[in-house]
Amino acid sequence: MDNDTARHALADHLSKLGIRDPAVLRAVRDVPRDAFLPPELQEFAYDDAPLPIGEGQTISQPFVVALMAQEARLRPSGRVLEVGTGSGYAAAIFSRIAAEVYTIERLAGLADLASERLEDLGYDNVFVRHGDGTLGWPEAAPFDAILVAAGGPDLPATLKEQLAPGGRLIIPVGDTPREQRLVCVQRRDGKFDRTDLGAVRFVPLVGQEGWGERGERRTAQPSRAVRAVTPPHGSTVSLLRDVAEPVRAIGSADLGSLVERIGSARVVLLGEATHGTSEFYRMRARITRELIEHHGFNLVTIEGDWPDAAQVHRWARGASPNGQPAPFQRFPTWMWRNRETNAFLSWLREWNSHAGPERQVGFHGLDLYSLYSSIDAVLLYLDRIDPAAARVARERYGCLTPWQRDAATYGRAAATGQYRLCENDVVAMLQDLLARRLDYVEKDGDRYLDAVQNARLIADAEQYYRVMYRGGHHSWNLRDRHMVETLQVLLAWHGEQAKAVVWAHNSHVGDAEATEMGAQGQTNIGALTRRWLGDAAFNVGFGTDRGTVAAASDWGAPLEIKALRPAREGSYEALCRETGIPGFLLHLREPEREEIREELADPRLERAVGVIYRPETELQSHYFHASLPLQFDAWIWFDETVAVEPLELAQHGTIGPAVFPFTA
């Protein structure tokens, strides 16, 4: 995608998140964000994420810049003060809307670079000053709008005084230097009305009326004249209580209403908000058993590597493992090697032992390219060739998910030097591994993949592995399209009566077109399956507020049982928590009351925890915007949850009849 197309796509994405001001969207389309970044980060220029620009500072997330501009009600004749010039990108956006922009940067190096850059790009109505932004620019005051790109402990009195009557101050405010609430303060009749715009995370506002250099509070401004204006949502919580169906125990939960709505669906997608929560695995297993026992489903497919799942499939169909290496031994081992999955597979083997041939159930991984095995091979290779390149690879594989917005992660994941030079050798190695895997699959007795399918896989492998090697957002679409193609092959092989359950993360099974992922041009299994099957696809999302979760801190790092933080205000999870119901099922397709869809339709934050969990940057690393009733057909909530119980490898890393499919 060229930069001009990317700018238009970013503006479309922002419009779906609620940016409606035509002048703001026009400015986003016009201003080249890539020109405000160092070369190694330009590949991420049109991601809706903050990025590092040096000296501990960031270029702000485009959504936040656009939101601030929109809430400031900038107008063509207006005079704007920006505090925190940074790269100069936000000032350039504001300059396309307002008549004059005055911008202050406390770091001389950034101020000089931004001034040169803005001049070179022709933004001649922007004036840059090096100084203390908390003291404003008195000789240019009053301002119709003041926009502060750093978080302070309170509202600087000097900036309030420099607001024109009717003017708006947009500023992040919080009790710590790193996490804040974005607020809009409007000057009216000598008073200041305050509206909360949501949680944000900016660099600290350092200055005489902000934080000290070491994060100490220098001043606390009185706020007696500030009136809080917060939109109520009590009616939404009340409606949610009315329509939620309580789930008191997973084993005895009444699934009748859910199965009734699933109806004649051919594919049911069951999600999870984390890759390490016991309740999600156990409820998926409970629903899957119901669909197998009473509704003719005969395929269980997972977000996992084909060869590993093939070993489990043969065992579940009664075959002896014959001392094969244990499946799912590579990071993240706990994702499938856990007691919750083991309990379901033991049940599945028992079911197959008594079921007739027409009711046998298969267990398959949807990833024929073996993403996790391939990543493991890449990291082993790079660890040997260039450890610095291996560190970059771990960042890209582990953290550049579609919901990632932590600026520091992008900085560590920039593809430079030896990492780029290794690409050809790595791709050749992965193609050779694929050829060996396909030879193994051909000999497994279940010839799901014919010669034509094998040829297609080999022909597409170079593109797949090049994109995979580079990591990040670009590999997402390719992998999800590939997994849907594998699902289509399995259903075609088993005939018109075949029905499949898919176990995967919410971010894969929920419709991407109802989230900011879709607005960024990304798709997923849920969106592709709806497009393919229409109402014959049914997807279920899962959520939780707090508890423990199995996850790592980095790709390839040891498993930890981490505390899951309570959900953020403004999220769907926070709404569910406020119902006070410990567990419930919420119907979003054919709900008991249609107004619940309307109440929940406006995008809110939603949490996604993959194999990595970083609570210290949770807002940037694990939240994204979505419209829940458009994303899922049903939603299952557990207020407090516990981590899955990982299994240890059997002795010598092999599997025998006594411990298969995983371990005792």
Summary of the structure (lengths in Angstrom):
residues: 664
radius of gyration: 26.5
end to end distance: 49.9
largest distance: 86.1
contacts: 2356
relative contact order: 0.12
helix: 44%
strand: 22%
